[in-house]
C-alpha cells in the first residue's frame, strides 16, 4: 500500500491544497496530512523543507515528491482506478475543463479569495462576472453531455469536480447565485461529504491570515 503524505496549506485559505486533499478523501485513499500555516513566521522554510517549488501542495510517496495540484491528481489517477471518467471522450473533456480551471479565471481568483468561513455577499465586477458565466456554462455543458449517470460533472465524482471545489466555496462565501443545472451542481458539491469534511476542518482552524480576513 502507498504511504502518501500531503503537505498542504491552511484548509480555509489554500485552494490549491484543497484539490488533491478532496481526491484523496473522496476516494478513500489513505494518506497523512501535514498542514503548514501560511504566512506564519518560518512558513517559507517549512514549505521548502518538503517542496522544491517552495509552494504547496506537495505529495510525498516514499522518495518521490510531486508538486502542483493537477500533477498530484494525475499521479494518483495513474495508481488508483476511477479518478477520471472511464469513457475516452468524457475523460478528454474532464482533463480540458480541469486544465482551464488550473490556468484561468484570474479575475475571479483575485477578487474572490478563498475563505471558507466567511460570508461576504459581493457584487462582481464585469471581469469577475465573465468568469462566473464561463464556469456556469462549463458546469451546465458537462452535466448535459456527461452527467446522466450521477450528480457530478461527469456523473461520478472525479478529479474535475475536485478542481472546481474551491470555486464552489468561493461562490458560497461571496453570495454568487446560479440558476438551472449549474445551481443544482453547486448545491450538490457543497453537500458532498468530502467537501463537508474539509469545511468542518477549515472552520476549526485557529490560524487567521489578516489580508484574507479584511473586508
C-alpha positions as CSV (number, residue, x, y, z in Angstrom):
1,X,0.0,0.0,0.0
2,X,1.3,3.5,-0.8
3,X,2.3,5.7,2.2
4,X,1.3,9.1,1.0
5,X,1.8,12.4,2.8
6,X,0.1,15.5,1.5
7,X,1.9,18.7,2.5
8,X,-0.6,21.5,2.4
9,X,-1.5,25.0,3.5
10,X,-4.4,26.0,5.7
11,X,-7.6,24.3,4.7
12,X,-9.5,27.6,5.0
13,X,-7.3,29.5,2.6
14,X,-5.2,27.2,0.4
15,X,-7.4,26.4,-2.6
16,X,-4.7,24.6,-4.4
17,X,-4.1,22.3,-1.5
18,X,-7.8,21.6,-1.3
19,X,-7.9,19.8,-4.7
20,X,-5.7,16.8,-4.0
21,X,-6.9,16.6,-0.4
22,X,-10.5,16.1,-1.7
23,X,-9.4,13.5,-4.2
24,X,-7.7,11.5,-1.5
25,X,-10.5,11.9,0.9
26,X,-13.4,11.2,-1.5
27,X,-11.8,8.1,-3.0
28,X,-10.8,6.8,0.5
29,X,-7.1,6.7,-0.4
30,X,-5.1,6.5,2.8
31,X,-2.8,9.4,3.5
32,X,-1.3,11.6,6.2
33,X,-1.8,15.3,6.0
34,X,0.9,17.8,7.0
35,X,-0.6,21.3,7.3
36,X,1.7,24.3,7.3
37,X,0.1,27.6,8.5
38,X,0.7,30.0,5.6
39,X,2.2,33.5,6.3
40,X,3.2,32.5,9.8
41,X,6.8,33.0,10.9
42,X,9.0,30.4,9.2
43,X,6.4,29.1,6.8
44,X,8.6,29.6,3.8
45,X,11.4,27.4,5.3
46,X,8.8,24.9,6.5
47,X,7.5,24.5,2.9
48,X,10.9,24.4,1.3
49,X,11.9,21.6,3.6
50,X,9.5,19.5,1.6
51,X,8.8,21.3,-1.7
52,X,11.4,22.2,-4.4
53,X,9.0,24.8,-5.8
54,X,8.6,26.5,-2.4
55,X,4.8,26.0,-2.8
56,X,2.0,23.8,-1.5
57,X,0.5,21.3,-2.1
58,X,3.1,18.6,-2.4
59,X,2.6,14.8,-2.3
60,X,5.3,12.6,-0.8
61,X,5.3,9.0,-1.8
62,X,8.5,7.3,-0.4
63,X,11.4,9.0,-2.1
64,X,9.2,10.7,-4.7
65,X,7.9,14.3,-4.3
66,X,5.2,15.6,-6.6
67,X,4.3,19.2,-6.6
68,X,1.4,21.1,-8.3
69,X,-2.2,20.1,-7.6
70,X,-3.0,18.9,-11.0
71,X,0.2,16.9,-11.3
72,X,-0.5,15.3,-8.0
73,X,-4.0,14.3,-9.1
74,X,-2.7,12.9,-12.3
75,X,-0.1,10.8,-10.4
76,X,-2.9,9.5,-8.1
77,X,-5.0,8.6,-11.2
78,X,-2.2,6.5,-12.5
79,X,-2.1,4.5,-9.3
80,X,-5.8,4.3,-8.4
81,X,-8.7,3.5,-10.6
82,X,-11.8,5.7,-11.2
83,X,-10.3,9.2,-10.6
84,X,-11.0,10.2,-14.2
85,X,-14.1,9.2,-16.3
86,X,-13.7,5.9,-18.0
87,X,-15.1,7.0,-21.3
88,X,-12.3,8.4,-23.5
89,X,-14.4,11.4,-24.7
90,X,-15.6,12.3,-21.2
91,X,-12.1,11.8,-19.9
92,X,-10.7,14.2,-22.5
93,X,-13.2,16.9,-21.7
94,X,-12.7,16.3,-17.9
95,X,-9.0,17.0,-18.5
96,X,-9.7,20.0,-20.6
97,X,-12.0,21.7,-18.1
98,X,-9.6,20.9,-15.3
99,X,-6.7,22.5,-17.2
100,X,-8.9,25.5,-17.9
101,X,-9.5,25.9,-14.1
102,X,-5.8,25.3,-13.4
103,X,-4.7,28.1,-15.7
104,X,-7.6,30.5,-15.9
105,X,-10.2,32.6,-14.1
106,X,-7.7,35.1,-12.8
107,X,-10.2,37.9,-12.2
108,X,-12.4,35.6,-10.0
109,X,-9.4,34.3,-8.1
110,X,-8.0,37.8,-7.4
111,X,-11.3,39.3,-6.3
112,X,-12.8,36.3,-4.5
113,X,-10.0,35.0,-2.4
114,X,-10.6,31.6,-0.7
115,X,-12.0,31.9,2.8
116,X,-14.5,29.2,3.6
117,X,-15.5,30.5,7.0
118,X,-16.6,34.0,5.7
119,X,-20.0,35.1,4.3
120,X,-19.5,38.3,2.3
121,X,-22.1,38.9,-0.4
122,X,-20.3,40.9,-3.1
123,X,-21.4,42.4,-6.4
124,X,-19.0,41.0,-9.1
125,X,-17.1,43.3,-11.4
126,X,-17.7,42.7,-15.1
127,X,-14.5,40.8,-15.3
128,X,-15.4,38.6,-12.4
129,X,-18.9,38.1,-13.8
130,X,-17.4,36.9,-17.1
131,X,-15.5,34.2,-15.2
132,X,-18.7,33.2,-13.3
133,X,-20.6,33.0,-16.6
134,X,-17.9,30.8,-18.2
135,X,-17.8,28.5,-15.2
136,X,-21.6,28.2,-15.2
137,X,-21.5,27.4,-18.9
138,X,-18.9,24.7,-18.3
139,X,-20.8,23.1,-15.5
140,X,-24.1,23.2,-17.5
141,X,-22.5,21.7,-20.6
142,X,-20.7,18.9,-18.7
143,X,-23.8,18.0,-16.8
144,X,-25.8,17.9,-20.1
145,X,-23.3,15.9,-22.1
146,X,-21.8,13.6,-19.5
147,X,-23.8,13.7,-16.3
148,X,-26.5,11.2,-16.9
149,X,-25.2,8.6,-14.5
150,X,-24.7,10.7,-11.4
151,X,-24.9,14.2,-9.9
152,X,-21.4,15.4,-10.7
153,X,-19.9,17.0,-13.9
154,X,-19.2,13.6,-15.4
155,X,-21.7,11.5,-13.5
156,X,-19.5,10.1,-10.8
157,X,-17.2,12.4,-8.8
158,X,-13.8,12.9,-10.5
159,X,-10.7,15.0,-10.4
160,X,-12.6,17.6,-12.5
161,X,-15.0,18.1,-9.6
162,X,-12.2,18.5,-7.1
163,X,-10.6,21.1,-9.4
164,X,-13.7,23.2,-9.2
165,X,-14.4,22.7,-5.5
166,X,-12.6,25.9,-4.4
167,X,-14.9,27.8,-6.8
168,X,-17.9,26.3,-5.1
169,X,-16.7,27.5,-1.7
170,X,-15.9,31.0,-3.2
171,X,-19.5,31.2,-4.6
172,X,-20.8,30.3,-1.2
173,X,-18.5,32.9,0.5
174,X,-19.4,35.8,-1.8
175,X,-23.1,35.0,-2.3
176,X,-23.0,34.0,-6.0
177,X,-26.4,32.5,-7.0
178,X,-26.5,30.3,-10.1
179,X,-29.6,29.0,-11.8
180,X,-30.5,25.8,-13.6
181,X,-28.2,22.9,-13.8
182,X,-25.2,24.9,-12.6
183,X,-27.1,25.9,-9.4
184,X,-28.1,22.3,-8.8
185,X,-24.5,21.2,-9.3
186,X,-23.2,23.9,-6.9
187,X,-25.6,22.7,-4.2
188,X,-24.6,19.1,-4.8
189,X,-20.9,19.9,-4.4
190,X,-21.4,21.8,-1.2
191,X,-23.3,18.9,0.2
192,X,-20.7,16.3,-0.8
193,X,-19.2,14.6,2.3
194,X,-15.6,15.3,1.4
195,X,-16.3,19.0,1.0
196,X,-18.3,19.0,4.2
197,X,-15.3,17.4,6.0
198,X,-12.9,20.0,4.6
199,X,-15.3,22.8,5.5
200,X,-15.6,21.5,9.1
201,X,-11.8,21.3,9.4
202,X,-11.4,24.8,7.9
203,X,-13.9,26.3,10.4
204,X,-12.0,24.7,13.3
205,X,-8.6,26.0,12.2
206,X,-7.2,28.6,14.7
207,X,-5.0,30.4,12.1
208,X,-6.0,33.7,10.7
209,X,-4.4,35.5,7.8
210,X,-5.1,39.2,8.2
211,X,-5.1,40.1,4.5
212,X,-7.7,37.4,3.7
213,X,-9.9,38.4,6.7
214,X,-10.1,42.1,5.9
215,X,-13.4,43.3,4.3
